[in-house]
Amino acid sequence: MNAEAEAVLRSEASAWAGRELAFVPMNAENLPLVAEVEKTAYSHPWNLRHFSDSVDSGYATQMLVMTPDPMQDPPTWAHAPTLPDGRWLLGYFVAMKGVDEVHLLNITTVPQHRRQGWAKLMLQALAAWSRLQGAHWLWLEVRASNVVARALYESIGFQQGGLRRAYYPDAGQQREDAVVMSWNLALQGHGGSHE
Ligand SMILES: CC(C)(COP(=O)(O)OP(=O)(O)OC[C@H]1O[C@@H](n2cnc3c(N)ncnc32)[C@H](O)[C@@H]1OP(=O)(O)O)[C@@H](O)C(=O)NCCC(=O)NCCS
């Protein structure tokens, strides 16, 4: 990630005194952990190949990690997904750069760490990175039924666009619509308040 994205991290780290936050690129060593978390987060998860293809294609493939503090962190987090170096995986995203836009393909927060602002932080860091790549838009598709993710995107400034009918596989032979959402990075300044 770039210097602007690192600045987003530093401002958040002050609210988590003593813990160090970092973005770590996905690679062959850490992808199995990502793929394990993915299975717990989606009805139709990506597999290891989806992630490794994304890395090989040069997409932005980043994990948000934190050095735990046993004196402060809830004991229930002791079993949270952990990298070989002892840092906790908080979440991850995959995004693909286009001509003047970035397409967010996957964003996930580890279940134990949800509702702590990590997805918002990842989106702000991605927006900072995207601006420096010259992108004017960040856009994505989201399942129509995924009210949690839609609330997240709206909270940060994404606007709803069109629908892609029957875009996602669903239970049995059913399909589910995707809602297209976009965030005008030029209009949104630095992505609103993180608090
Ligand atoms: C969607 C997801 C990434 C959100 O991650 P998160 O780290 O918990 O989100 P944040 O803590 O940054 O939440 C930011 C805002 O999103 C909204 N939000 C997040 N979780 C919510 C929930 N359970 N209910 C309602 N609003 C919610 C709120 O506006 C929240 O702000 P607030 O906490 O100040 O009210 C996470 O729930 C997840 O990984 N879900 C499964 C995978 C998924 O659906 N990914 C998106 C695919 S398009």
PDBQT file of the ligand as one rigid body, heavy atoms in Angstrom, charges set to zero:
ROOT
HETATM    1  C1  LIG A 201     -19.563  -6.730   5.619  1.00  0.00    +0.000 C 
HETATM    2  C2  LIG A 201     -18.329  -6.825   6.537  1.00  0.00    +0.000 C 
HETATM    3  C3  LIG A 201     -17.078  -6.809   5.654  1.00  0.00    +0.000 C 
HETATM    4  C4  LIG A 201     -18.324  -5.634   7.500  1.00  0.00    +0.000 C 
HETATM    5  O1  LIG A 201     -17.110  -5.714   8.235  1.00  0.00    +0.000 OA
HETATM    6  P1  LIG A 201     -16.914  -4.992   9.653  1.00  0.00    +0.000 P 
HETATM    7  O2  LIG A 201     -15.436  -4.882   9.878  1.00  0.00    +0.000 OA
HETATM    8  O3  LIG A 201     -17.698  -5.675  10.686  1.00  0.00    +0.000 OA
HETATM    9  O4  LIG A 201     -17.542  -3.552   9.368  1.00  0.00    +0.000 OA
HETATM   10  P2  LIG A 201     -17.230  -2.206  10.191  1.00  0.00    +0.000 P 
HETATM   11  O5  LIG A 201     -17.047  -2.523  11.629  1.00  0.00    +0.000 OA
HETATM   12  O6  LIG A 201     -16.128  -1.462   9.501  1.00  0.00    +0.000 OA
HETATM   13  O7  LIG A 201     -18.607  -1.431  10.028  1.00  0.00    +0.000 OA
HETATM   14  C5  LIG A 201     -18.679  -0.167   9.398  1.00  0.00    +0.000 C 
HETATM   15  C6  LIG A 201     -20.142   0.212   9.246  1.00  0.00    +0.000 C 
HETATM   16  O8  LIG A 201     -20.831  -0.757   8.451  1.00  0.00    +0.000 OA
HETATM   17  C7  LIG A 201     -22.173  -0.938   8.952  1.00  0.00    +0.000 C 
HETATM   18  N1  LIG A 201     -22.286  -2.275   9.546  1.00  0.00    +0.000 N 
HETATM   19  C8  LIG A 201     -21.287  -3.168   9.754  1.00  0.00    +0.000 A 
HETATM   20  N2  LIG A 201     -21.792  -4.300  10.314  1.00  0.00    +0.000 NA
HETATM   21  C9  LIG A 201     -23.120  -4.094  10.463  1.00  0.00    +0.000 A 
HETATM   22  C10 LIG A 201     -24.181  -4.898  10.986  1.00  0.00    +0.000 A 
HETATM   23  N3  LIG A 201     -23.970  -6.142  11.453  1.00  0.00    +0.000 N 
HETATM   24  N4  LIG A 201     -25.435  -4.373  10.980  1.00  0.00    +0.000 NA
HETATM   25  C11 LIG A 201     -25.660  -3.130  10.485  1.00  0.00    +0.000 A 
HETATM   26  N5  LIG A 201     -24.703  -2.311   9.995  1.00  0.00    +0.000 NA
HETATM   27  C12 LIG A 201     -23.441  -2.803   9.974  1.00  0.00    +0.000 A 
HETATM   28  C13 LIG A 201     -22.337   0.118  10.032  1.00  0.00    +0.000 C 
HETATM   29  O9  LIG A 201     -22.762   1.318   9.406  1.00  0.00    +0.000 OA
HETATM   30  C14 LIG A 201     -20.904   0.240  10.546  1.00  0.00    +0.000 C 
HETATM   31  O10 LIG A 201     -20.665   1.454  11.202  1.00  0.00    +0.000 OA
HETATM   32  P3  LIG A 201     -20.952   1.534  12.798  1.00  0.00    +0.000 P 
HETATM   33  O11 LIG A 201     -20.336   0.318  13.438  1.00  0.00    +0.000 OA
HETATM   34  O12 LIG A 201     -20.288   2.831  13.184  1.00  0.00    +0.000 OA
HETATM   35  O13 LIG A 201     -22.455   1.543  12.925  1.00  0.00    +0.000 OA
HETATM   36  C15 LIG A 201     -18.367  -8.134   7.393  1.00  0.00    +0.000 C 
HETATM   37  O14 LIG A 201     -19.615  -8.213   8.035  1.00  0.00    +0.000 OA
HETATM   38  C16 LIG A 201     -18.122  -9.387   6.605  1.00  0.00    +0.000 C 
HETATM   39  O15 LIG A 201     -16.968  -9.785   6.402  1.00  0.00    +0.000 OA
HETATM   40  N6  LIG A 201     -19.217 -10.038   6.145  1.00  0.00    +0.000 N 
HETATM   41  C17 LIG A 201     -19.117 -11.290   5.377  1.00  0.00    +0.000 C 
HETATM   42  C18 LIG A 201     -18.469 -11.065   4.038  1.00  0.00    +0.000 C 
HETATM   43  C19 LIG A 201     -19.221 -10.029   3.211  1.00  0.00    +0.000 C 
HETATM   44  O16 LIG A 201     -20.460 -10.031   3.120  1.00  0.00    +0.000 OA
HETATM   45  N7  LIG A 201     -18.442  -9.161   2.520  1.00  0.00    +0.000 N 
HETATM   46  C20 LIG A 201     -18.990  -8.166   1.612  1.00  0.00    +0.000 C 
HETATM   47  C21 LIG A 201     -19.230  -8.793   0.280  1.00  0.00    +0.000 C 
HETATM   48  S1  LIG A 201     -19.892  -7.622  -0.899  1.00  0.00    +0.000 SA
ENDROOT
TORSDOF 0
